[in-house]
C-alpha cells in the first residue's frame, strides 16, 4: 500500500517536471526522498535507477577503465583504434544512459534558449525545426539516426504525424525508448531498432526523410554513415543533421582549443572532432547534395546560448549534489561500483562543453541539410546556403 502511494507520487512528480526536468532542482530534501525511495523500494518504478545499462553491475568499473584506456594520451589523439569505435560507443551509452535520463531528461542533446520560453519548450522547438525542414506529414516514413531513448523521435512524430523509425547501437536504449513510447502512447508512430548505423538493417530507398541529432559524430568515418543514410533514403529525400563540429574559430595550433576538444571527445564517446567543412565534404563524398549549412548555435541574435543550461547546473551546485548522491549510492551498493567514475567524467566534460561554447570553438548543432539526388549525375551542390 505504501509502495503504491509513493509510486503514484513519483509518477505525478515525473509528469509535473516533464521530459526536460532536473529532478534535483526541486530541492535537496525532495531529491533525497526521490532517490532513496527508488532504492529502498526495489519493486517500485525503475525510472531513475542508476545501472550500467546492458553491462552487469560487477563489470561497470572495468568497462569504464577499458573505455578510458581506449583514448590516446597525446593531444588530439582521440580513440587510438578506430575499428573499436562502435564497441566503445555502445559501452559509453550503457554507462551514461541512466545518468542522462536522471540528470538531463529524455532528449540527449542541447538547444538554444528561446526568449520567453522554458528549456523544455526550446528543446521541442529545436527538434520540431527538423520536422519542418524535412516536410514531414502523416503517412511519411522518417529515420532517426542515433535515436537514444527516443525523446526527439516522440516530438517529431507527434508534431508531424509521420512514422519515425529510430536506430541506436545500444540495446538498453531500445528498451528504454520502448518503455517511454508505451507510457506516452506513441508506440504506433515510433519504432526503435537496435543496430549499427554503419550497417543499417533497412532496404534501399526505404525512407522519405532522415535526421540525426548530435549522433553521427560517433561514427569513425562520417562519410560511411552518410553513405548508409544515402542508401536507405528514397530518391529526392532529405537528410538533416545537427552535427558536433569544431567551428571556424577553432585553432589546431592553440593548446587550449585542442584540450577543450579532446575533453569533449573523451567525455562523449567521440572518436575525433570534425570541422563543419569536413562534415559538408563527407556528405558530398557519400553522394548527397548539400542544400544548407548553418550553425544554429549562432544563427539567432536573440536566442540564449545552448550551454547556459549546463552552466546553470554547475553554478547552482546541483551537479555537486548529484556527485555526492552517486558516491553514496555506490558506497551503499545501490549503484554499481565505477558509476561515480562515470559521473565524474560527465561533470568534467560539462565544463569543457561550456568552455567550447563560450570560446566559440565548438558547436553541437551545426545544421547540415542534404538531399539524395532524384537521378544519378545531378549536380551535388545545388542551392548551397552557407553561414
Protein Blocks (a to p, Z undefined) as FASTA:
>chain_A
ZZmmmmmmmmmmmmmnommbcfklnojklmmmmmmmmmmmmmlcfklcccehjacfklmm
mmmmmmmmmpcfbehklpmblmlmmmmmmmmmmmmmmmmmmmnojcdcdddddehiafkl
mmmmmmmmmmmmnopaehiacddehjanolmmmmmmmmnopacddddfblklmmmmmmmm
mmnopmmmpccddddfklccbdehkbfbdcdehklmmpmblklmmmmmmmmpcghiacdd
ddddddfkbcfklmklmmmmmmmmmmnopabdcdfklmmmmmmmnopacfbdcdfklmpm
kbccfklmmmmmmmnommmmmmmmmmmmmmnopacehjlmmmmmmmmmmmmmmmmmmnop
acckbccdddddfbghiafkghiacZZ
